[in-house]
């Protein structure tokens, strides 16, 4: 697909549009979508299908100052920008790249700590969402560690990136994350159940067509025997959708039924409590090291 034609095909040409993600940096799989950013003053994501390809459009405002948004804009290439407003924003982001990266890494570590603490509180209450919280904490810690390695968190490719990382004190925390996520459990039968629940939860929370991307990636991973990558990806997608409704999730207790399978959550509360302690220690240790760095 000609990326430059996408703004016209999707009627985005009136706004600054950028192209990012793995297709922009050449690390994509055949199943990967085209990742576009449009500065139209809106928020959220929309999914579009053009022929056999999916296009994810991230809607943002030029004055958005959140570290999450700014961090993910770092590697965007300009497609349309008649007034040079997007180019100027990207130039400012480049100047502050290090501080933006550290800010986003800290926010991920804080999220990891908050979810781990919620997991411990949920254990005391015998809340079934305890297992959901611990998985979310583990994924947030993984995001933080990738940021500290100057890598962009992308669930489709994160396992591949992690395998090739140098071994140091921070990166060794991935062994704890790997253990808590239960990646070694990945099997074709488990993944077939997980993807159905992941698609169901996506339709419940996003309802924007992302389920088509999920199905396509699941089929690619399984066909290429990338079972661990698929397990990580499906769990990460569920984590992202939990984040979108984190303040309302307990108002919808029926979500636990799809998340039990979609996140392959642990049911032993003692195990979850111990995992939460490990994650809190890991997050606090990394935060402490960041504060001592010049």
TORBADO-675989 format. One record per residue (C-alpha): residue in three letters; x, y, z. Coordinates in Angstrom, 2 decimals. Layout:
// TORBADO-675989
@code = ALA	c1 = X	c2 = Y	c3 = Z
...
//
This chain:
// TORBADO-675989
@code = UNK	c1 = 0.00	c2 = 0.00	c3 = 0.00
@code = UNK	c1 = 1.18	c2 = 3.51	c3 = -0.78
@code = UNK	c1 = 1.25	c2 = 5.17	c3 = 2.65
@code = UNK	c1 = 0.96	c2 = 8.64	c3 = 1.13
@code = UNK	c1 = -2.48	c2 = 7.75	c3 = -0.25
@code = UNK	c1 = -3.93	c2 = 6.75	c3 = 3.12
@code = UNK	c1 = -4.86	c2 = 10.31	c3 = 4.28
@code = UNK	c1 = -6.82	c2 = 10.83	c3 = 1.08
@code = UNK	c1 = -8.50	c2 = 7.42	c3 = 1.23
@code = UNK	c1 = -9.59	c2 = 8.03	c3 = 4.82
@code = UNK	c1 = -10.49	c2 = 11.73	c3 = 4.35
@code = UNK	c1 = -7.73	c2 = 12.91	c3 = 6.68
@code = UNK	c1 = -5.97	c2 = 15.27	c3 = 4.27
@code = UNK	c1 = -7.27	c2 = 18.42	c3 = 6.02
@code = UNK	c1 = -5.13	c2 = 17.64	c3 = 9.07
@code = UNK	c1 = -1.45	c2 = 16.98	c3 = 9.80
@code = UNK	c1 = -0.88	c2 = 13.24	c3 = 9.42
@code = UNK	c1 = 2.10	c2 = 11.13	c3 = 10.46
@code = UNK	c1 = 3.13	c2 = 7.53	c3 = 9.87
@code = UNK	c1 = 4.63	c2 = 5.51	c3 = 12.72
@code = UNK	c1 = 4.86	c2 = 2.04	c3 = 14.17
@code = UNK	c1 = 6.73	c2 = -0.98	c3 = 12.93
@code = UNK	c1 = 5.91	c2 = -0.48	c3 = 9.24
@code = UNK	c1 = 7.55	c2 = 2.93	c3 = 9.41
@code = UNK	c1 = 10.78	c2 = 1.57	c3 = 10.88
@code = UNK	c1 = 10.82	c2 = -1.58	c3 = 8.73
@code = UNK	c1 = 10.47	c2 = -4.17	c3 = 11.52
@code = UNK	c1 = 6.93	c2 = -5.26	c3 = 10.69
@code = UNK	c1 = 5.46	c2 = -8.70	c3 = 10.09
@code = UNK	c1 = 3.12	c2 = -9.46	c3 = 7.22
@code = UNK	c1 = 0.17	c2 = -9.25	c3 = 9.65
@code = UNK	c1 = 0.99	c2 = -5.77	c3 = 11.00
@code = UNK	c1 = -1.34	c2 = -2.84	c3 = 10.49
@code = UNK	c1 = -0.42	c2 = 0.62	c3 = 9.18
@code = UNK	c1 = -0.08	c2 = 3.01	c3 = 12.12
@code = UNK	c1 = -1.20	c2 = 6.55	c3 = 11.33
@code = UNK	c1 = -1.42	c2 = 9.60	c3 = 13.59
@code = UNK	c1 = -3.78	c2 = 12.46	c3 = 12.76
@code = UNK	c1 = -3.67	c2 = 15.76	c3 = 14.65
@code = UNK	c1 = -7.39	c2 = 16.51	c3 = 14.35
@code = UNK	c1 = -8.01	c2 = 17.59	c3 = 17.94
@code = UNK	c1 = -9.82	c2 = 14.34	c3 = 18.72
@code = UNK	c1 = -8.79	c2 = 11.45	c3 = 20.96
@code = UNK	c1 = -8.86	c2 = 7.67	c3 = 20.81
@code = UNK	c1 = -8.26	c2 = 5.28	c3 = 17.95
@code = UNK	c1 = -10.20	c2 = 4.23	c3 = 14.88
@code = UNK	c1 = -9.59	c2 = 1.12	c3 = 12.79
@code = UNK	c1 = -10.07	c2 = 1.03	c3 = 9.02
@code = UNK	c1 = -9.71	c2 = -1.68	c3 = 6.41
@code = UNK	c1 = -8.30	c2 = -0.92	c3 = 2.97
@code = UNK	c1 = -8.33	c2 = -3.99	c3 = 0.73
@code = UNK	c1 = -6.52	c2 = -6.70	c3 = 2.76
@code = UNK	c1 = -4.76	c2 = -4.27	c3 = 5.10
@code = UNK	c1 = -5.77	c2 = -2.69	c3 = 8.39
@code = UNK	c1 = -5.01	c2 = 0.92	c3 = 9.25
@code = UNK	c1 = -4.98	c2 = 2.11	c3 = 12.87
@code = UNK	c1 = -5.55	c2 = 5.87	c3 = 13.16
@code = UNK	c1 = -4.52	c2 = 7.50	c3 = 16.44
@code = UNK	c1 = -6.31	c2 = 10.79	c3 = 16.98
@code = UNK	c1 = -4.44	c2 = 13.51	c3 = 18.90
@code = UNK	c1 = -4.26	c2 = 17.24	c3 = 19.50
@code = UNK	c1 = -1.20	c2 = 19.35	c3 = 18.76
@code = UNK	c1 = -1.22	c2 = 20.67	c3 = 22.35
@code = UNK	c1 = -1.37	c2 = 17.23	c3 = 24.01
@code = UNK	c1 = 1.43	c2 = 17.18	c3 = 26.58
@code = UNK	c1 = 1.03	c2 = 13.71	c3 = 28.13
@code = UNK	c1 = 4.25	c2 = 11.70	c3 = 28.24
@code = UNK	c1 = 2.46	c2 = 8.69	c3 = 26.74
@code = UNK	c1 = 1.44	c2 = 10.58	c3 = 23.59
@code = UNK	c1 = 4.74	c2 = 12.45	c3 = 23.22
@code = UNK	c1 = 6.77	c2 = 9.26	c3 = 23.68
@code = UNK	c1 = 4.89	c2 = 7.42	c3 = 20.94
@code = UNK	c1 = 5.21	c2 = 10.38	c3 = 18.58
@code = UNK	c1 = 9.02	c2 = 10.26	c3 = 18.66
@code = UNK	c1 = 9.45	c2 = 8.01	c3 = 15.64
@code = UNK	c1 = 6.60	c2 = 9.35	c3 = 13.50
@code = UNK	c1 = 7.33	c2 = 10.41	c3 = 9.90
@code = UNK	c1 = 5.35	c2 = 13.29	c3 = 8.40
@code = UNK	c1 = 2.95	c2 = 12.45	c3 = 5.56
@code = UNK	c1 = 0.88	c2 = 15.64	c3 = 5.28
@code = UNK	c1 = 1.57	c2 = 18.89	c3 = 7.13
@code = UNK	c1 = 0.81	c2 = 21.98	c3 = 5.04
@code = UNK	c1 = 1.28	c2 = 24.41	c3 = 7.94
@code = UNK	c1 = 4.36	c2 = 22.65	c3 = 9.36
@code = UNK	c1 = 2.66	c2 = 22.35	c3 = 12.76
@code = UNK	c1 = 3.38	c2 = 18.62	c3 = 13.09
@code = UNK	c1 = 7.00	c2 = 19.11	c3 = 12.00
@code = UNK	c1 = 7.49	c2 = 21.77	c3 = 14.66
@code = UNK	c1 = 5.97	c2 = 19.52	c3 = 17.32
@code = UNK	c1 = 8.20	c2 = 16.61	c3 = 16.31
@code = UNK	c1 = 11.24	c2 = 18.90	c3 = 16.41
@code = UNK	c1 = 10.40	c2 = 19.93	c3 = 20.00
@code = UNK	c1 = 9.89	c2 = 16.27	c3 = 20.95
@code = UNK	c1 = 13.30	c2 = 15.40	c3 = 19.49
@code = UNK	c1 = 14.94	c2 = 18.11	c3 = 21.60
@code = UNK	c1 = 13.36	c2 = 16.70	c3 = 24.76
@code = UNK	c1 = 13.61	c2 = 13.03	c3 = 23.80
@code = UNK	c1 = 15.52	c2 = 11.93	c3 = 26.89
@code = UNK	c1 = 13.27	c2 = 13.69	c3 = 29.40
@code = UNK	c1 = 10.12	c2 = 12.44	c3 = 27.62
@code = UNK	c1 = 11.44	c2 = 8.87	c3 = 27.67
@code = UNK	c1 = 12.28	c2 = 9.05	c3 = 31.38
@code = UNK	c1 = 8.91	c2 = 10.61	c3 = 32.18
@code = UNK	c1 = 7.05	c2 = 7.87	c3 = 30.32
@code = UNK	c1 = 9.18	c2 = 5.14	c3 = 31.93
@code = UNK	c1 = 8.37	c2 = 6.57	c3 = 35.37
@code = UNK	c1 = 4.64	c2 = 6.64	c3 = 34.60
@code = UNK	c1 = 4.82	c2 = 2.97	c3 = 33.57
@code = UNK	c1 = 6.65	c2 = 2.09	c3 = 36.79
@code = UNK	c1 = 4.07	c2 = 4.00	c3 = 38.83
@code = UNK	c1 = 1.30	c2 = 2.10	c3 = 37.02
@code = UNK	c1 = 3.08	c2 = -1.18	c3 = 37.79
@code = UNK	c1 = 3.22	c2 = -0.26	c3 = 41.47
@code = UNK	c1 = -0.42	c2 = 0.85	c3 = 41.58
@code = UNK	c1 = -1.64	c2 = -2.37	c3 = 39.94
@code = UNK	c1 = 0.58	c2 = -4.53	c3 = 42.17
@code = UNK	c1 = -0.78	c2 = -2.75	c3 = 45.25
@code = UNK	c1 = -4.34	c2 = -3.23	c3 = 43.97
@code = UNK	c1 = -3.58	c2 = -6.91	c3 = 43.50
@code = UNK	c1 = -2.50	c2 = -7.21	c3 = 47.17
@code = UNK	c1 = -5.62	c2 = -5.35	c3 = 48.34
@code = UNK	c1 = -7.80	c2 = -7.55	c3 = 46.13
@code = UNK	c1 = -6.23	c2 = -10.68	c3 = 47.60
@code = UNK	c1 = -7.31	c2 = -9.57	c3 = 51.09
@code = UNK	c1 = -10.86	c2 = -9.06	c3 = 49.80
@code = UNK	c1 = -10.78	c2 = -12.30	c3 = 47.78
@code = UNK	c1 = -11.64	c2 = -10.13	c3 = 44.77
@code = UNK	c1 = -11.54	c2 = -12.15	c3 = 41.51
@code = UNK	c1 = -9.95	c2 = -9.16	c3 = 39.77
@code = UNK	c1 = -6.73	c2 = -9.71	c3 = 41.77
@code = UNK	c1 = -5.36	c2 = -11.87	c3 = 38.95
@code = UNK	c1 = -6.20	c2 = -9.16	c3 = 36.40
@code = UNK	c1 = -4.32	c2 = -6.53	c3 = 38.42
@code = UNK	c1 = -1.16	c2 = -8.62	c3 = 38.70
@code = UNK	c1 = -1.01	c2 = -9.25	c3 = 34.95
@code = UNK	c1 = -1.52	c2 = -5.51	c3 = 34.27
@code = UNK	c1 = 1.31	c2 = -4.71	c3 = 36.71
@code = UNK	c1 = 3.66	c2 = -7.10	c3 = 34.91
@code = UNK	c1 = 2.93	c2 = -5.62	c3 = 31.49
@code = UNK	c1 = 3.43	c2 = -2.08	c3 = 32.81
@code = UNK	c1 = 6.83	c2 = -3.07	c3 = 34.24
@code = UNK	c1 = 7.74	c2 = -4.55	c3 = 30.83
@code = UNK	c1 = 6.83	c2 = -1.25	c3 = 29.15
@code = UNK	c1 = 9.05	c2 = 0.67	c3 = 31.56
@code = UNK	c1 = 12.06	c2 = -1.58	c3 = 30.99
@code = UNK	c1 = 11.72	c2 = -1.29	c3 = 27.20
@code = UNK	c1 = 11.63	c2 = 2.51	c3 = 27.52
@code = UNK	c1 = 14.80	c2 = 2.46	c3 = 29.59
@code = UNK	c1 = 16.40	c2 = 0.46	c3 = 26.77
@code = UNK	c1 = 15.22	c2 = 3.17	c3 = 24.32
@code = UNK	c1 = 12.86	c2 = 0.68	c3 = 22.64
@code = UNK	c1 = 9.27	c2 = 1.48	c3 = 21.72
@code = UNK	c1 = 6.78	c2 = -0.86	c3 = 23.43
@code = UNK	c1 = 4.93	c2 = -2.72	c3 = 20.69
@code = UNK	c1 = 3.14	c2 = -5.90	c3 = 21.79
@code = UNK	c1 = 3.56	c2 = -7.59	c3 = 18.41
@code = UNK	c1 = 7.36	c2 = -7.39	c3 = 18.59
@code = UNK	c1 = 8.19	c2 = -7.06	c3 = 22.29
@code = UNK	c1 = 9.10	c2 = -10.71	c3 = 22.86
@code = UNK	c1 = 11.45	c2 = -10.55	c3 = 19.89
@code = UNK	c1 = 13.07	c2 = -7.38	c3 = 21.29
@code = UNK	c1 = 13.36	c2 = -8.82	c3 = 24.80
@code = UNK	c1 = 15.15	c2 = -11.95	c3 = 23.53
@code = UNK	c1 = 17.85	c2 = -9.76	c3 = 21.98
@code = UNK	c1 = 18.42	c2 = -7.40	c3 = 24.91
@code = UNK	c1 = 21.70	c2 = -7.27	c3 = 26.75
@code = UNK	c1 = 21.74	c2 = -8.82	c3 = 30.20
@code = UNK	c1 = 22.00	c2 = -6.27	c3 = 32.99
@code = UNK	c1 = 20.46	c2 = -5.61	c3 = 36.39
@code = UNK	c1 = 17.34	c2 = -3.92	c3 = 34.99
@code = UNK	c1 = 16.76	c2 = -6.30	c3 = 32.08
@code = UNK	c1 = 17.02	c2 = -9.29	c3 = 34.41
@code = UNK	c1 = 13.63	c2 = -8.23	c3 = 35.76
@code = UNK	c1 = 12.14	c2 = -9.76	c3 = 32.63
@code = UNK	c1 = 12.61	c2 = -13.18	c3 = 34.22
@code = UNK	c1 = 10.16	c2 = -12.10	c3 = 36.95
@code = UNK	c1 = 7.76	c2 = -10.70	c3 = 34.35
@code = UNK	c1 = 8.02	c2 = -13.89	c3 = 32.28
@code = UNK	c1 = 7.22	c2 = -15.99	c3 = 35.34
@code = UNK	c1 = 4.23	c2 = -13.88	c3 = 36.42
@code = UNK	c1 = 2.73	c2 = -13.71	c3 = 32.94
@code = UNK	c1 = 3.02	c2 = -17.49	c3 = 32.61
@code = UNK	c1 = 4.32	c2 = -17.32	c3 = 29.05
@code = UNK	c1 = 5.58	c2 = -20.92	c3 = 29.24
@code = UNK	c1 = 1.93	c2 = -22.00	c3 = 29.31
@code = UNK	c1 = 1.42	c2 = -20.93	c3 = 25.70
@code = UNK	c1 = -0.10	c2 = -23.70	c3 = 23.58
@code = UNK	c1 = -2.29	c2 = -23.74	c3 = 20.49
@code = UNK	c1 = -5.33	c2 = -24.91	c3 = 22.49
@code = UNK	c1 = -4.89	c2 = -22.21	c3 = 25.16
@code = UNK	c1 = -4.28	c2 = -19.49	c3 = 22.57
@code = UNK	c1 = -7.42	c2 = -20.46	c3 = 20.66
@code = UNK	c1 = -9.43	c2 = -19.82	c3 = 23.83
@code = UNK	c1 = -7.52	c2 = -16.65	c3 = 24.70
@code = UNK	c1 = -8.08	c2 = -15.04	c3 = 21.32
@code = UNK	c1 = -11.85	c2 = -15.55	c3 = 21.49
@code = UNK	c1 = -11.98	c2 = -13.86	c3 = 24.89
@code = UNK	c1 = -9.57	c2 = -11.11	c3 = 23.79
@code = UNK	c1 = -11.76	c2 = -10.32	c3 = 20.78
@code = UNK	c1 = -14.84	c2 = -10.38	c3 = 22.99
@code = UNK	c1 = -13.31	c2 = -7.99	c3 = 25.52
@code = UNK	c1 = -12.15	c2 = -5.70	c3 = 22.70
@code = UNK	c1 = -15.69	c2 = -5.54	c3 = 21.32
@code = UNK	c1 = -17.02	c2 = -4.80	c3 = 24.82
@code = UNK	c1 = -14.59	c2 = -1.98	c3 = 25.55
@code = UNK	c1 = -13.32	c2 = -0.57	c3 = 22.23
@code = UNK	c1 = -15.88	c2 = -1.66	c3 = 19.64
@code = UNK	c1 = -13.81	c2 = -0.01	c3 = 16.92
@code = UNK	c1 = -12.86	c2 = -2.93	c3 = 14.69
@code = UNK	c1 = -9.63	c2 = -3.78	c3 = 16.51
@code = UNK	c1 = -10.89	c2 = -7.36	c3 = 16.75
@code = UNK	c1 = -10.01	c2 = -7.79	c3 = 13.07
@code = UNK	c1 = -6.36	c2 = -6.91	c3 = 13.78
@code = UNK	c1 = -6.31	c2 = -9.23	c3 = 16.80
@code = UNK	c1 = -7.59	c2 = -12.16	c3 = 14.74
@code = UNK	c1 = -5.12	c2 = -11.51	c3 = 11.92
@code = UNK	c1 = -2.14	c2 = -11.37	c3 = 14.25
@code = UNK	c1 = -3.25	c2 = -14.46	c3 = 16.16
@code = UNK	c1 = -3.43	c2 = -16.41	c3 = 12.89
@code = UNK	c1 = 0.03	c2 = -15.18	c3 = 11.86
@code = UNK	c1 = 1.65	c2 = -16.04	c3 = 15.19
@code = UNK	c1 = 0.19	c2 = -19.53	c3 = 15.31
@code = UNK	c1 = 0.96	c2 = -20.26	c3 = 11.65
@code = UNK	c1 = 4.59	c2 = -19.29	c3 = 12.31
@code = UNK	c1 = 4.84	c2 = -21.20	c3 = 15.63
@code = UNK	c1 = 5.35	c2 = -17.96	c3 = 17.57
@code = UNK	c1 = 3.24	c2 = -19.16	c3 = 20.48
@code = UNK	c1 = 5.01	c2 = -17.21	c3 = 23.23
@code = UNK	c1 = 4.80	c2 = -14.03	c3 = 21.16
@code = UNK	c1 = 1.09	c2 = -14.64	c3 = 20.63
@code = UNK	c1 = 0.48	c2 = -15.22	c3 = 24.35
@code = UNK	c1 = 2.29	c2 = -11.98	c3 = 25.23
@code = UNK	c1 = 0.43	c2 = -10.05	c3 = 22.51
@code = UNK	c1 = -3.06	c2 = -11.19	c3 = 23.52
@code = UNK	c1 = -2.43	c2 = -10.42	c3 = 27.18
@code = UNK	c1 = -1.02	c2 = -6.99	c3 = 26.33
@code = UNK	c1 = -4.09	c2 = -6.10	c3 = 24.25
@code = UNK	c1 = -6.31	c2 = -7.05	c3 = 27.18
@code = UNK	c1 = -4.14	c2 = -4.98	c3 = 29.53
@code = UNK	c1 = -4.54	c2 = -1.94	c3 = 27.27
@code = UNK	c1 = -8.31	c2 = -2.34	c3 = 27.29
@code = UNK	c1 = -8.35	c2 = -2.74	c3 = 31.07
@code = UNK	c1 = -6.49	c2 = 0.60	c3 = 31.28
@code = UNK	c1 = -9.24	c2 = 2.26	c3 = 29.25
@code = UNK	c1 = -11.90	c2 = 1.26	c3 = 31.78
@code = UNK	c1 = -9.76	c2 = 0.94	c3 = 34.92
@code = UNK	c1 = -12.05	c2 = 3.20	c3 = 36.98
@code = UNK	c1 = -15.23	c2 = 1.40	c3 = 35.91
@code = UNK	c1 = -14.13	c2 = -2.22	c3 = 35.73
@code = UNK	c1 = -15.67	c2 = -3.22	c3 = 39.07
@code = UNK	c1 = -18.98	c2 = -1.79	c3 = 37.89
@code = UNK	c1 = -18.95	c2 = -4.53	c3 = 35.26
@code = UNK	c1 = -18.29	c2 = -7.77	c3 = 37.18
@code = UNK	c1 = -19.18	c2 = -9.77	c3 = 34.08
@code = UNK	c1 = -15.81	c2 = -8.72	c3 = 32.59
@code = UNK	c1 = -14.04	c2 = -11.17	c3 = 34.86
@code = UNK	c1 = -15.40	c2 = -14.08	c3 = 32.84
@code = UNK	c1 = -13.67	c2 = -13.02	c3 = 29.61
@code = UNK	c1 = -10.54	c2 = -11.75	c3 = 31.38
@code = UNK	c1 = -10.00	c2 = -15.04	c3 = 33.22
@code = UNK	c1 = -9.36	c2 = -16.60	c3 = 29.82
@code = UNK	c1 = -8.12	c2 = -13.59	c3 = 27.86
@code = UNK	c1 = -5.39	c2 = -12.83	c3 = 30.42
@code = UNK	c1 = -4.99	c2 = -16.46	c3 = 31.52
@code = UNK	c1 = -5.09	c2 = -15.22	c3 = 35.10
@code = UNK	c1 = -3.76	c2 = -16.94	c3 = 38.19
@code = UNK	c1 = -6.42	c2 = -18.17	c3 = 40.64
@code = UNK	c1 = -4.24	c2 = -18.94	c3 = 43.67
@code = UNK	c1 = -4.45	c2 = -15.83	c3 = 45.88
@code = UNK	c1 = -1.28	c2 = -16.70	c3 = 47.81
@code = UNK	c1 = 0.68	c2 = -16.88	c3 = 44.55
@code = UNK	c1 = -0.77	c2 = -13.52	c3 = 43.44
@code = UNK	c1 = 0.16	c2 = -11.88	c3 = 46.74
@code = UNK	c1 = 3.77	c2 = -13.09	c3 = 46.41
@code = UNK	c1 = 3.90	c2 = -11.95	c3 = 42.79
@code = UNK	c1 = 2.62	c2 = -8.51	c3 = 43.78
@code = UNK	c1 = 5.40	c2 = -8.19	c3 = 46.35
@code = UNK	c1 = 8.03	c2 = -9.11	c3 = 43.73
@code = UNK	c1 = 6.64	c2 = -6.59	c3 = 41.24
@code = UNK	c1 = 6.46	c2 = -3.78	c3 = 43.77
@code = UNK	c1 = 10.06	c2 = -4.44	c3 = 44.80
@code = UNK	c1 = 11.19	c2 = -4.47	c3 = 41.17
@code = UNK	c1 = 9.37	c2 = -1.26	c3 = 40.26
@code = UNK	c1 = 10.62	c2 = 0.56	c3 = 43.38
@code = UNK	c1 = 14.18	c2 = -0.61	c3 = 42.79
@code = UNK	c1 = 14.21	c2 = 0.69	c3 = 39.21
@code = UNK	c1 = 12.59	c2 = 3.98	c3 = 40.30
@code = UNK	c1 = 15.23	c2 = 4.35	c3 = 43.00
@code = UNK	c1 = 18.02	c2 = 3.83	c3 = 40.47
@code = UNK	c1 = 16.48	c2 = 6.44	c3 = 38.15
@code = UNK	c1 = 16.43	c2 = 9.03	c3 = 40.95
@code = UNK	c1 = 20.14	c2 = 8.52	c3 = 41.65
@code = UNK	c1 = 21.15	c2 = 8.93	c3 = 38.02
@code = UNK	c1 = 22.41	c2 = 12.37	c3 = 36.95
//
